[in-house]
Amino acid sequence: MRIDKKYLNKLINNVYKYNNKFNGNELKYVLEYLDYENPENDANSWTARLEEAFAQKFGVKYAISHNSGTSTLHSCLHAAGVGAGDEVIGPIQTGIWFAFVCLHQNAVPVYVDSDPDTFNMDPDKIEENITERTKAIIPTHMHGTPMEMDKIMNLADKYDLIVIEDCAQSFLATIDGKLAGTIGQMASFSFETKKHMTTDQGGMVITDDENLAVKIRKHAGLGYQNLTAKQGMTSLMPSQFQNPDFKRHDSLAYNYRMPEICAAIGLAQLENLDEKVARRVKIAAMYDEVLKGIDWIVPQKVPENTKSAYWTYTIKYLGKETIKIRKGKYKCIKFCPVVQTGRIFKTEEDLQVWISDDENKIPLLAKANILVGSIKMELTKHEGVKNPISKIK
């Protein structure tokens, strides 16, 4: 096969641009995986490397990779022993996956209303939803801001419930100095394309409980009987599996395993996760500065004992009551994403806040010259902060 070196060099240069989210060791690790003669691919699998590094990052004993942040939740419910007729408590503000994984276990999802300020599940409304059939609670740290885990853990102890933290949006967020995901018995992470770190699609479960780890790994690994809390071998010698007495699988399970090439990308993403989260936090502070004094746009409350990872910058809109702007006229308030799919801030105008209607968009922050990839972030123009708002009023 003839290689177009010019085109290949162009691709490589694009990958390593400052605003590409795959400009770390991703390409290097993928090429090492694709090297068929690389002995490390067999001796030390990429999923094993990612799991070990992820467990070390979060200070836990076990990390089990999956192919999505939905399959991770499913494996957690299985490990928790959730079955027919059991109830699982979760937030009303979440995706369909919460209901799906419950229903796959023949269990009942029980929704709890949100705190109007933090937008997370209201911990003070959980106990009234606990019944004799309640088996588990899934506190979801929405938009990157952690829940009040002390209240949840007290309820779990009181009623003997399993706590599964949903950390899909809260990488490196903290509660009282503890990392989100390290407080409940298990935690689920998503590596979907727009998350703090990505494998394109994928996920991870972490736990300190060896028994739970074994159940999770087997559930995600086709129930191979030789799987352990750490990674067990799934390839066997012919002399083993050709033995008619050999029991290859000992539990009903799924193939939720992460592909090796995705794990190679994930390992590189994990290496600069701190930087990725820090960017979001710094950009969120910019939004805070821009929105000071605007009483009809109220950002999500971040409790004093927590630190948000800002997967998104989420606000409560009070314009109808305050400045008499109905949602029917102005359809949305848009905060351009902190991290774009594929790249970080495709143009210098990507950091904007604006109200939209059918005819135009009125900027609150007209422009910000920010090169996020180089961590050189400065608000250089605030020309849209006051005048457009005065016009609206």
C-alpha positions in Angstrom: 0.0 0.0 0.0 1.3 3.4 -1.0 1.4 6.0 1.8 0.6 9.6 1.0 3.2 11.2 3.3 2.0 14.7 2.6 -1.5 13.9 3.6 -0.3 11.9 6.6 1.9 14.9 7.8 -1.2 17.2 7.5 -3.2 14.9 9.7 -0.5 14.7 12.3 -0.1 18.5 12.3 -3.8 18.9 12.8 -3.8 16.5 15.7 -1.1 18.4 17.5 -2.7 21.9 17.1 -3.2 23.7 20.4 -7.0 23.5 20.3 -7.3 19.8 19.4 -8.4 17.7 22.4 -6.3 14.8 21.2 -3.0 16.6 21.2 -1.3 14.5 24.0 -0.1 11.0 23.6 -3.3 9.7 21.9 -1.7 9.3 18.5 1.5 7.8 19.9 -0.5 5.2 21.9 -2.8 4.4 19.0 0.1 3.8 16.7 1.7 1.5 19.3 -1.5 -0.4 19.5 -1.6 -0.7 15.7 2.0 -2.1 15.7 1.2 -5.8 15.3 4.7 -6.7 16.4 4.6 -4.7 19.6 5.0 -7.3 22.4 3.5 -4.9 25.0 0.1 -5.3 23.4 -0.1 -8.8 24.6 2.0 -8.5 27.7 0.2 -5.5 29.1 -3.1 -4.7 27.5 -4.2 -1.1 27.1 -7.4 -1.7 29.1 -5.3 -3.0 31.9 -3.1 0.0 31.8 -6.0 2.4 31.7 -7.7 0.7 34.6 -4.6 0.7 36.7 -4.0 4.4 36.0 -7.6 5.3 36.6 -7.7 3.5 39.9 -4.5 5.2 41.0 -5.9 8.6 40.0 -8.9 8.2 42.2 -7.2 6.4 45.0 -9.3 3.2 44.8 -8.4 -0.5 44.6 -10.4 -1.4 41.5 -11.4 0.1 38.1 -13.3 -1.9 35.5 -13.5 -0.5 32.0 -16.8 -0.6 29.9 -17.9 0.4 26.5 -20.2 3.2 27.7 -21.4 5.1 30.7 -24.8 3.3 30.5 -23.3 -0.2 30.6 -21.3 0.9 33.7 -24.6 1.7 35.5 -26.1 -1.6 34.4 -23.1 -3.5 35.8 -23.3 -1.6 39.1 -27.0 -2.4 39.5 -26.2 -6.1 38.8 -23.4 -6.1 41.4 -25.7 -4.4 43.9 -28.1 -7.3 43.5 -30.9 -5.2 42.2 -33.6 -7.5 40.8 -37.3 -7.9 40.0 -39.5 -5.5 42.0 -36.7 -3.7 43.6 -36.7 0.1 43.6 -33.8 2.4 42.7 -33.8 6.1 43.6 -32.4 8.6 41.2 -32.7 12.2 40.1 -35.6 13.5 38.0 -33.1 15.5 35.9 -31.2 12.8 34.2 -31.1 10.9 30.9 -33.2 7.9 29.8 -30.3 5.6 30.7 -31.3 5.7 34.4 -34.7 4.2 33.6 -33.3 1.7 31.0 -30.7 0.1 33.3 -33.4 -0.2 36.1 -35.8 -1.8 33.7 -33.2 -4.2 32.4 -32.9 -5.5 36.0 -36.7 -5.7 36.2 -36.5 -3.0 38.8 -38.5 0.2 39.2 -36.8 3.7 38.8 -38.0 6.1 41.5 -37.5 9.8 40.6 -36.7 12.4 43.2 -37.2 16.1 42.5 -34.3 18.6 42.1 -33.0 21.2 44.5 -34.0 24.5 42.9 -30.6 26.0 43.5 -28.0 23.2 43.0 -30.1 21.5 40.3 -29.0 18.2 41.8 -31.4 15.7 43.3 -32.7 17.2 46.6 -31.2 15.0 49.4 -34.0 16.2 51.8 -36.6 14.6 49.5 -35.0 11.2 49.3 -36.1 9.6 52.5 -39.8 10.1 51.8 -39.3 8.0 48.7 -37.6 5.1 50.5 -39.8 1.9 50.8 -39.2 -1.6 51.9 -38.4 -2.4 48.3 -35.7 0.3 47.9 -32.3 -1.3 47.1 -30.0 1.4 45.8 -29.6 5.2 45.4 -27.9 6.7 42.4 -26.8 10.3 43.3 -25.9 12.0 40.0 -23.5 14.9 40.2 -25.2 17.0 37.6 -23.3 19.4 35.3 -20.1 18.8 37.3 -21.4 19.9 40.7 -21.3 17.2 43.4 -24.3 16.3 45.6 -24.4 16.5 49.4 -23.0 13.0 49.9 -23.0 13.0 53.7 -26.8 13.1 53.8 -27.1 10.3 51.3 -24.6 8.1 53.0 -26.4 8.6 56.3 -29.6 7.4 54.7 -27.9 4.5 53.1 -26.5 3.4 56.4 -29.9 3.9 58.1 -31.8 1.8 55.5 -29.0 -0.6 54.4 -28.9 0.7 50.8 -26.2 0.6 48.1 -24.9 4.0 46.8 -23.8 4.2 43.2 -22.4 7.6 42.3 -23.0 8.7 38.8 -19.9 10.8 37.9 -20.4 11.0 34.2 -20.2 14.8 34.4 -18.0 15.3 37.5 -14.4 14.2 36.8 -12.2 15.4 39.7 -15.0 17.3 41.4 -14.7 17.2 45.2 -16.8 17.1 48.3 -15.1 18.1 51.5 -11.8 17.4 49.7 -12.8 13.9 48.6 -13.1 13.1 45.0 -16.6 12.5 43.7 -16.9 8.8 43.0 -14.9 7.7 46.1 -17.7 8.0 48.7 -20.3 5.5 47.6 -19.8 1.8 47.3 -19.4 2.1 43.5 -19.1 5.0 41.0 -19.8 5.2 37.3 -17.9 7.4 34.8 -18.7 8.1 31.1 -16.0 8.6 28.4 -18.5 9.8 25.8 -17.2 12.3 23.3 -18.1 15.5 25.2 -17.0 14.4 28.7 -14.0 15.8 30.5 -12.0 12.9 29.0 -13.1 10.6 26.2 -12.4 7.3 24.5 -15.1 8.4 21.9 -17.4 6.0 23.7 -16.7 4.2 26.9 -16.9 4.2 30.7 -15.4 3.1 33.9 -16.6 1.7 37.3 -14.5 2.2 40.4 -14.9 0.5 43.8 -12.9 -0.5 46.8 -15.0 -3.7 47.3 -13.4 -6.8 45.8 -16.6 -8.8 45.8 -18.4 -6.0 43.9 -15.5 -5.6 41.5 -15.6 -9.3 40.6 -19.4 -9.1 39.9 -18.9 -6.0 37.8 -16.1 -7.4 35.7 -17.9 -10.6 35.0 -21.1 -8.8 34.1 -19.1 -6.7 31.6 -17.0 -9.7 30.4 -19.4 -12.3 29.3 -19.3 -14.1 32.6 -16.0 -15.7 32.1 -15.3 -17.8 35.2 -11.6 -16.9 35.4 -12.2 -13.1 35.6 -11.1 -11.5 38.8 -11.5 -8.1 40.5 -8.4 -7.1 38.6 -8.1 -8.1 35.0 -8.3 -11.9 34.4 -7.3 -13.7 31.3 -10.1 -14.3 28.8 -8.0 -16.1 26.2 -7.4 -19.8 27.0 -5.2 -22.5 25.7 -6.9 -25.1 23.4 -6.1 -27.8 26.0 -8.4 -25.9 28.4 -11.4 -25.0 26.4 -11.5 -28.2 24.4 -11.8 -30.2 27.6 -15.5 -31.2 27.8 -15.5 -30.7 31.5 -14.3 -27.1 31.3 -16.7 -24.5 32.5 -15.9 -21.4 30.6 -18.8 -19.2 31.8 -20.3 -19.3 35.3 -22.8 -16.3 35.1 -25.2 -14.7 32.8 -23.6 -11.6 31.5 -23.0 -9.1 28.6 -20.1 -8.1 26.4 -19.6 -4.6 27.7 -15.8 -4.7 27.3 -13.9 -1.6 26.1 -12.0 -2.0 22.8 -8.2 -1.9 23.3 -7.8 1.0 20.8 -10.3 3.1 22.8 -8.4 2.3 26.0 -5.2 3.6 24.4 -6.9 6.9 23.7 -8.3 7.0 27.2 -4.9 6.5 28.8 -3.5 9.5 27.0 -6.6 11.5 27.9 -6.2 10.6 31.6 -2.7 11.9 31.6 -3.8 15.5 31.2 -7.2 15.3 32.9 -6.2 17.9 35.5 -5.5 20.4 32.8 -8.8 19.6 31.0 -10.8 20.2 34.2 -8.8 23.3 35.1 -9.7 24.8 31.7 -13.4 24.3 32.4 -13.2 25.8 35.9 -11.3 28.8 34.6 -13.8 29.4 31.8 -16.7 29.0 34.3 -15.1 31.8 36.4 -15.2 34.0 33.3 -18.9 33.3 32.9 -19.4 34.2 36.6 -17.6 37.5 36.0 -19.7 38.4 32.9 -23.0 37.6 34.6 -22.4 39.6 37.8 -25.2 41.9 38.6 -27.6 40.2 36.1 -30.3 39.0 38.6 -32.4 37.2 36.0 -29.6 34.7 35.1 -28.8 32.7 38.2 -25.9 30.1 37.8 -26.1 26.7 39.4 -25.2 27.0 43.1 -22.0 25.2 44.0 -22.0 24.4 47.8 -19.1 25.8 49.7 -17.8 22.4 50.7 -17.7 21.3 47.1 -15.7 22.1 43.9 -17.4 21.7 40.6 -15.8 20.2 37.5 -18.1 22.3 35.3 -19.1 19.8 32.6 -21.5 22.5 31.6 -22.3 26.0 32.9 -25.9 25.8 33.8 -28.2 28.7 34.7 -31.7 29.3 36.0 -33.6 31.8 33.8 -35.7 34.4 35.7 -36.3 36.8 32.8 -40.0 36.3 32.7 -40.4 37.6 36.2 -37.6 40.2 36.3 -37.4 41.8 32.9 -40.7 40.5 31.4 -39.0 38.5 28.6 -41.1 35.5 28.0 -39.6 32.2 26.8 -42.0 32.3 24.0 -40.3 35.3 22.5 -36.7 34.5 23.4 -36.4 30.8 23.0 -33.2 30.1 24.8 -30.2 31.4 26.6 -27.2 29.8 25.0 -23.8 29.3 26.7 -21.5 28.0 24.0 -19.9 24.8 25.2 -16.8 24.9 27.3 -15.3 22.2 25.1 -16.5 21.7 21.5 -16.7 18.2 20.1 -13.3 17.5 18.5 -11.7 20.8 19.3 -11.6 23.3 22.1 -13.1 26.6 21.0 -13.1 26.4 17.2 -13.1 30.2 16.9 -12.3 33.1 19.1 -16.0 33.9 19.2 -17.0 30.5 20.6 -17.2 31.9 24.2 -20.4 33.8 24.0 -23.5 34.2 26.0 -26.6 35.3 24.1 -30.4 35.3 24.1 -31.9 34.2 20.9 -35.2 34.8 19.2 -36.4 34.1 15.6 -34.7 37.1 14.2 -31.5 37.8 16.0 -29.3 37.1 18.9 -28.5 39.7 21.5 -25.1 39.1 23.1 -24.4 39.5 26.8 -20.7 38.8 26.2 -20.0 40.0 22.7 -16.5 38.6 22.3 -13.7 37.0 24.2 -10.3 36.5 22.7 -9.2 33.3 24.4 -6.7 30.7 23.3 -7.8 27.9 25.6 -5.3 25.3 24.2 -2.4 27.4 25.3 -4.1 28.2 28.7 -3.8 31.9 27.7 -7.3 33.1 28.7 -8.2 36.7 29.0 -11.4 38.5 28.6 -10.3 41.3 26.3 -13.7 42.8 25.4 -16.8 43.3 27.5 -18.5 45.5 25.0 -21.7 43.4 25.1 -22.2 43.1 28.8 -24.0 46.4 29.6 -25.5 47.9 26.5 -27.5 44.9 25.2 -29.0 44.3 28.6 -30.1 48.0 28.9 -31.7 47.7 25.5 -33.6 44.6 26.6 -34.8 46.4 29.7 
